[in-house]
Amino acid sequence: MHNFFGSTIFTKQRCKISINTNFKNNFKTISTVSISDKLILSILIPSQKGFPFFNLNPIAKSLTNEFGVILGDNNENKTMLTISALRVLEQKKELQPAYKLLASRIVESMMNAPHIYSTYIDHTHYHHVHMLNDSENGAEFIVSSYGGEENLCEQLNFTLGEMLHQLNHYAFDASLIAERSFLDVKYSQEECEALYEVLFGNQDDFIRNLSIMHCINLQYHNVPKGSTVEGDIELLVKQAIDKIEQSTLDAIHHELSVNLYILPMNKSNELTELVGELLK
């Protein structure tokens, strides 16, 4: 079978899935930067203020309803699904499953890109795949991933470069769709049939769209007097952009588009703790 995750171009849009994109209301875009004509960076912050900076509870509550997506489980027994979600959070904490789910939800709601499936949580090259509803090029797909929460200035260039160099690892895995019931979790039978027609139709093997979400850990960050947290975050992002190497930018060739989302958090792994508390 041909590799997936390329944008198969049809003369007409063969499939469009209606999704609720209200999740994006949990965030405010404070800045969008065109680093190049193929690389766009958006700085998001949680919409609700809190201590010391933001209130992440609304985001955590929304994610608890979506853990079936990351588990790939269409089990109607909600108690068992909750137990499975808690097990993943506790046993795979170092893999930050809540953040990986958050990356998928941000891309889905911000880009109107329905989630199709994700790899297993401990996959070496963990990622999600989405379909772009608003594409003008027929049936087009995007690969998304979580880039971590390490020092942004030191990590952004590395994370972007790593994902670009791993393009060939994002191969279409039909078993993930069938075995983990991803489509059945969220979409109607008619929508699933339409998606299957696109997914298993004639496809090329080239990836044309990538998205990475990277978090900023503000736990030990002091906002300078006279500044705002938003302004300070923009400054941090500017410094990180300045450190993106030319070789990394050159790797984004003319047929590839990349969207970066930068999101600050109050402290390391805060979202994991909040989601775990809500599931107990």
Beta strands, then each sheet from edge to edge (+ up, - down):
strand 1: 27-36
strand 2: 39-46
strand 3: 115-118
strand 4: 128-131
strand 5: 141-146
strand 6: 209-217
strand 7: 257-265
sheet 1: 1+ 2- 7- 6- 5- 4+ 3-
end
